[in-house]
Amino acid sequence: MKPANQTAILEFRLLGLTNDPELQPLIFSLFLSTYLVTVLGNLLIILAISSDSHLHTPMYFFLSSLSFTDICTSTTTIPKMLVSIQAQDRSITYTGCLSQASFALVFNGLENCLLAVMAYDRYVAICHPLRYMVIMNPHLCALLILLSLFISTLHALLHSLMVLQLSFCTDLEIPHFFCELAQVIKLACSDTFINNLLVYLVGIIFFGVPLFGIILSYIQIVSSVLRITTVGGRYKAFSTCGSHLSVVSLFYGTGFGVYMSSAVTDSSIKSVLASVMYIVIPPMMNPFIYSLKNKEMKAALTDLIVGIPFV
């Protein structure tokens, strides 16, 4: 039988976090609450930025793009899990599984690129403040977003096309709450050496280069800030980077945790829990980080929700 005909009738089963039926209502409630908080929090960030003319700057343009990406990341994975628990049906079609894995790669990759773009934005703002609006013009900002999306889509497309070359036989059970690329590859009954090589090699390059760019940007930022003579000036410069640094630490910290978990343990439960921290937690926490650490965002959100203007 040809692989094309074989994969046309394939159906995977997402095992989720647990098989215990008594825990399913609790898991459903937790993930539903997490999803609603994520969507509402990031939507408020987008609305606050769009409604406040003072926030129509490159920094907040990238932040609204990050919030939109976080909404898309959660929407790619959590709703399917909630439907599966509610309907007590863990099956997902081959097409649906591959699509979910691809979109998860796209939006995760897009967040990875956006964090690097935001680091570059902070570098220009602090190291070249007089030329900031000239360098970070609307055309460059839009180009950086489109370039990030293009690179992320290309990265996801590469892995998706390689998975299409695999054939699958039996025991198509994924010990996860969504179709993670690495878990799908493990189920193949054909040779997966090239796929696994690409996952690690391309992954290191794709996530390593933006991380290197972020580190390089902050080395330049720290060097520039240390040349500021006044304590108040230093504090003001560093305060604009606090939220971004927190988000970067959360994103790459949880991502590194997933990598280490898969490398040092064979426990599927530990891998799933690590992926929950990576896929679910950062999109939910990002709005809180930016709203708590940024005075302008606090003012805009309060103005949006309560209707009290802030000067």
VENTADA-V173164 format. One record per backbone hydrogen bond with DSSP energy under -1.0 kcal/mol. CO is the residue of the C=O (numbers start at 1). NH is the residue of the N-H. Records with the same first field share a line. If there is no record, write none. Layout:
# VENTADA-V173164
CO = NH, NH
This chain:
# VENTADA-V173164
2 = 6
3 = 7
6 = 9
10 = 94
12 = 92
13 = 174
20 = 23
23 = 27
24 = 28
25 = 29
26 = 30
27 = 31
28 = 32
29 = 33
30 = 34
31 = 35
32 = 36
33 = 37
34 = 38
35 = 39
36 = 40
37 = 41
38 = 42
39 = 43
40 = 44
41 = 45
42 = 46
43 = 47
44 = 48
45 = 49
46 = 50
47 = 51
48 = 52
52 = 55
53 = 56
55 = 57
57 = 61
58 = 62
59 = 63
60 = 64
61 = 65
62 = 66
63 = 67
64 = 68
65 = 69
66 = 70
67 = 71
68 = 72
69 = 73
70 = 74
71 = 75
72 = 76
74 = 78
77 = 81
78 = 82
79 = 83
80 = 84
81 = 85
82 = 86
83 = 87
84 = 89
90 = 14
92 = 12
93 = 97
94 = 98
95 = 99
96 = 100
97 = 101
98 = 102
99 = 103
100 = 104
101 = 105
102 = 106
103 = 107
104 = 108
105 = 109
106 = 110
107 = 111
108 = 112
109 = 113
110 = 114
111 = 115
112 = 116
113 = 117
114 = 118
115 = 119
116 = 120
117 = 121
118 = 122
119 = 123
120 = 124
121 = 125
122 = 126
123 = 127
124 = 128
131 = 135
132 = 136
135 = 137
137 = 141
138 = 142
139 = 143
140 = 144
141 = 145
142 = 146
143 = 147
144 = 148
145 = 149
146 = 150
147 = 151
148 = 152
149 = 153
150 = 154
151 = 155
152 = 156
153 = 157
154 = 158
155 = 159
156 = 160
157 = 161
158 = 162
159 = 163
160 = 164
163 = 166
167 = 189
171 = 173
172 = 13
174 = 15, 176
176 = 16
178 = 180
180 = 184
181 = 185
182 = 186
185 = 188
192 = 196
193 = 197
194 = 198
195 = 199
196 = 200
197 = 201
198 = 202
200 = 204
201 = 205
202 = 206
203 = 207
204 = 208
205 = 209
207 = 211
208 = 212
209 = 213
210 = 214
211 = 215
212 = 216
213 = 217
214 = 218
215 = 219
216 = 220
217 = 221
218 = 222
219 = 223
220 = 224
221 = 225
222 = 226
225 = 228
230 = 234
231 = 235
232 = 236
233 = 237
234 = 238
235 = 239
238 = 241
241 = 245
242 = 246
243 = 247
244 = 248
245 = 249
246 = 250
247 = 251
248 = 252
249 = 253
250 = 254
251 = 255
252 = 256
253 = 257
254 = 258
255 = 259
256 = 260
257 = 261
258 = 262
259 = 263
260 = 264
261 = 265
267 = 271
268 = 272
269 = 273
270 = 274
271 = 275
272 = 276
273 = 277
274 = 278
275 = 279
276 = 280, 281
280 = 284
281 = 285
282 = 286
285 = 289
286 = 290
287 = 291
288 = 292
289 = 293
290 = 294
294 = 298
295 = 299
296 = 300
297 = 301
298 = 302
299 = 303
300 = 304
301 = 305
302 = 306, 307
